[in-house]
């Protein structure tokens, strides 16, 4: 997989090193030449000293052949520009963007070419909520382009899903349970997998099916569809 990362700060460089180690073809675009020289000695990936907000720079980086673009600079405006250019000018299949200021999170959507936005403050708050709340549906990640959402809930004792097999839950067609974490073990769910209180259930849902999944796993009444 060919990945182009805009920004070689702490986030961009970590992603680059991690993906390069996993065997992917990684190119990092960074304006600071001194930073590039330093990182080039540590990370065995390709670097391009350029402004990622310029179309010519992205052409030089070969964005038209990229499978994924990661806008990981420390500036939200730059990340939005990179995302929009990647999607509109180069038709990159998948664009992931870093949100630095959580107040700007609403901007990071398909209108700006963003498929997946990552806001560290929002992610941390979700993880804190997940850690202290049993029986609460927590949204972990939203995929702007498709409208899909990754949600998680730790089943409480009074969950209506307790002691039922997944096939018995009556899941909507637009939702799927993708993983179950039980006593630090990850279980790949099947139709005959039985759920128990204390299970951490991870599900992929849509905006329409999220309320139904909440009713099935948490027990709260599903909201009527608009």
C-alpha positions as CSV (number, residue, x, y, z in Angstrom):
1,X,0.0,0.0,0.0
2,X,1.3,3.4,-0.9
3,X,0.8,6.0,1.8
4,X,1.6,9.7,1.6
5,X,1.8,11.6,4.9
6,X,1.7,15.4,5.1
7,X,3.6,16.6,8.1
8,X,6.6,15.1,9.9
9,X,5.9,16.2,13.4
10,X,5.5,13.8,16.3
11,X,2.3,12.4,14.9
12,X,3.3,12.2,11.2
13,X,6.7,10.7,12.0
14,X,5.3,8.0,14.3
15,X,2.7,7.0,11.7
16,X,5.4,6.9,9.0
17,X,7.7,4.7,11.1
18,X,4.9,2.4,12.1
19,X,3.6,1.9,8.5
20,X,7.1,1.6,7.0
21,X,7.9,-1.2,9.5
22,X,4.7,-2.9,8.5
23,X,6.0,-3.1,4.9
24,X,4.1,-0.2,3.3
25,X,5.5,2.3,0.8
26,X,5.6,5.5,2.8
27,X,6.4,9.0,1.6
28,X,6.4,12.0,4.0
29,X,6.0,15.6,2.8
30,X,7.5,18.2,5.2
31,X,8.6,21.8,4.7
32,X,11.2,21.9,7.3
33,X,14.4,20.6,5.7
34,X,16.3,20.3,8.9
35,X,13.6,18.2,10.4
36,X,13.6,16.0,7.3
37,X,17.4,15.5,7.6
38,X,17.1,14.4,11.2
39,X,14.2,12.0,10.6
40,X,15.8,10.5,7.5
41,X,18.4,9.1,9.7
42,X,15.8,7.4,11.9
43,X,13.0,6.3,9.6
44,X,13.8,4.4,6.4
45,X,11.0,5.9,4.3
46,X,11.0,8.5,1.5
47,X,10.8,12.2,2.3
48,X,9.9,15.2,0.1
49,X,10.8,18.7,1.3
50,X,7.9,20.7,0.0
51,X,4.6,22.4,1.0
52,X,1.9,19.8,1.0
53,X,-0.7,22.5,0.4
54,X,0.6,23.2,-3.1
55,X,-0.7,21.1,-6.0
56,X,2.7,21.0,-7.6
57,X,4.1,19.4,-4.4
58,X,1.4,16.8,-4.4
59,X,2.1,16.0,-8.0
60,X,5.8,15.6,-7.3
61,X,4.8,13.2,-4.4
62,X,2.8,11.1,-6.9
63,X,-0.5,11.5,-5.1
64,X,-2.4,10.1,-8.1
65,X,-0.9,6.7,-7.3
66,X,-1.4,6.9,-3.5
67,X,-3.8,4.5,-1.8
68,X,-4.1,6.6,1.4
69,X,-3.2,10.2,2.3
70,X,-2.8,11.2,5.9
71,X,-3.0,14.9,6.7
72,X,-1.1,15.0,9.9
73,X,0.2,18.5,10.2
74,X,-0.2,20.6,13.4
75,X,-2.5,23.1,11.5
76,X,-6.1,22.3,10.9
77,X,-6.4,24.6,7.9
78,X,-3.4,22.9,6.2
79,X,-5.0,19.5,6.9
80,X,-8.2,20.5,5.4
81,X,-6.5,21.9,2.3
82,X,-4.4,18.7,1.9
83,X,-7.5,16.5,2.3
84,X,-9.5,18.5,-0.3
85,X,-6.7,18.5,-2.8
86,X,-6.1,14.8,-2.3
87,X,-9.7,13.9,-2.9
88,X,-10.7,16.4,-5.5
89,X,-7.5,16.8,-7.6
90,X,-6.0,13.4,-7.2
91,X,-9.0,11.1,-6.4
92,X,-7.2,9.4,-3.6
93,X,-9.4,6.5,-2.4
94,X,-8.9,7.1,1.3
95,X,-8.1,10.3,3.1
96,X,-7.4,10.4,6.9
97,X,-7.1,13.8,8.6
98,X,-5.8,14.8,12.0
99,X,-8.0,17.3,14.0
100,X,-5.8,19.5,16.2
101,X,-8.5,21.8,17.7
102,X,-11.6,19.8,18.7
103,X,-13.8,22.8,18.0
104,X,-12.9,22.3,14.3
105,X,-14.0,18.7,14.2
106,X,-17.3,19.5,12.4
107,X,-15.4,20.8,9.4
108,X,-13.6,17.5,8.8
109,X,-16.2,15.8,6.6
110,X,-16.7,14.5,3.1
111,X,-17.2,18.1,1.9
112,X,-13.5,18.7,2.6
113,X,-12.5,15.3,1.2
114,X,-12.0,13.6,4.6
115,X,-13.0,9.9,4.9
116,X,-11.8,9.5,8.5
117,X,-11.1,12.3,11.0
118,X,-9.1,11.7,14.1
119,X,-9.5,14.0,17.1
120,X,-7.3,13.1,20.0
121,X,-9.4,14.9,22.6
122,X,-12.6,13.3,21.4
123,X,-10.9,9.9,21.3
124,X,-9.6,10.3,24.8
125,X,-12.9,11.4,26.2
126,X,-14.5,8.3,24.5
127,X,-11.9,6.1,26.1
128,X,-12.4,7.6,29.5
129,X,-16.2,7.2,29.1
130,X,-15.7,3.6,28.0
131,X,-13.5,2.9,31.0
132,X,-15.9,4.1,33.6
133,X,-19.3,3.4,32.0
134,X,-20.8,-0.1,31.9
135,X,-23.9,-0.4,29.8
136,X,-23.3,2.8,27.9
137,X,-22.9,2.9,24.2
138,X,-19.7,4.8,23.3
139,X,-18.9,6.1,19.7
140,X,-15.3,5.3,19.0
141,X,-14.9,6.4,15.4
142,X,-16.9,7.9,12.6
143,X,-16.3,7.4,8.9
144,X,-17.5,10.6,7.2
145,X,-17.8,9.3,3.7
146,X,-20.0,6.3,4.3
147,X,-21.7,7.5,7.5
148,X,-20.7,4.3,9.3
149,X,-19.7,4.4,13.0
150,X,-17.7,2.2,15.2
151,X,-19.3,1.9,18.6
152,X,-18.6,0.0,21.8
153,X,-20.5,-1.1,24.9
154,X,-19.6,-3.2,28.0
155,X,-22.6,-5.3,28.6
156,X,-24.3,-4.7,32.0
157,X,-26.0,-7.5,34.0
158,X,-29.4,-6.3,32.9
159,X,-28.5,-6.1,29.2
160,X,-31.2,-7.8,27.0
161,X,-28.4,-9.4,25.0
162,X,-27.1,-11.4,28.0
163,X,-27.0,-15.2,27.4
164,X,-28.2,-14.8,23.8
165,X,-26.4,-15.9,20.7
166,X,-25.7,-13.2,18.1
167,X,-28.0,-14.8,15.6
168,X,-30.8,-14.4,18.2
169,X,-30.3,-10.6,18.6
170,X,-32.3,-9.5,15.6
171,X,-29.6,-7.1,14.4
172,X,-30.6,-4.7,11.6
173,X,-29.1,-5.3,8.2
174,X,-27.0,-2.2,8.4
175,X,-25.3,-3.1,11.6
176,X,-22.8,-5.8,12.5
177,X,-20.9,-6.9,15.6
178,X,-17.3,-7.0,14.6
179,X,-15.5,-8.0,17.8
180,X,-16.0,-9.1,21.4
181,X,-13.4,-8.6,24.1
182,X,-13.8,-11.0,26.9
183,X,-11.3,-11.3,29.8
184,X,-8.5,-9.6,27.6
185,X,-9.2,-12.0,24.8
186,X,-10.5,-10.9,21.4
187,X,-13.2,-13.1,20.0
188,X,-14.2,-13.0,16.3
189,X,-18.0,-13.2,16.5
190,X,-20.1,-15.8,14.7
191,X,-23.8,-16.5,14.7
192,X,-23.6,-19.0,17.5
193,X,-21.4,-16.8,19.7
194,X,-23.1,-16.2,23.0
195,X,-22.8,-12.8,24.8
196,X,-22.3,-12.4,28.6
197,X,-22.3,-9.5,31.0
198,X,-18.9,-7.9,31.1
199,X,-18.2,-8.5,27.4
200,X,-16.9,-5.5,25.5
201,X,-18.9,-5.5,22.3
202,X,-17.6,-3.6,19.3
203,X,-20.2,-3.0,16.5
204,X,-20.2,-1.2,13.1
205,X,-23.4,0.7,12.6
206,X,-25.0,3.4,10.5
207,X,-26.7,6.6,11.7
208,X,-30.1,4.8,11.2
209,X,-29.2,1.6,13.0
210,X,-27.3,3.0,16.0
211,X,-30.4,3.5,18.1
212,X,-31.5,-0.1,17.3
213,X,-28.1,-1.5,18.3
214,X,-28.3,0.6,21.5
215,X,-31.8,-0.9,22.3
216,X,-30.5,-4.5,21.7
217,X,-27.2,-4.2,23.7
218,X,-28.1,-1.6,26.3
219,X,-31.8,-2.0,26.7
220,X,-32.9,1.6,26.0
221,X,-35.8,2.2,23.8
222,X,-34.8,2.7,20.1
223,X,-35.5,6.1,18.7
224,X,-38.1,6.2,15.9
225,X,-36.7,6.5,12.4
226,X,-37.1,9.9,10.8
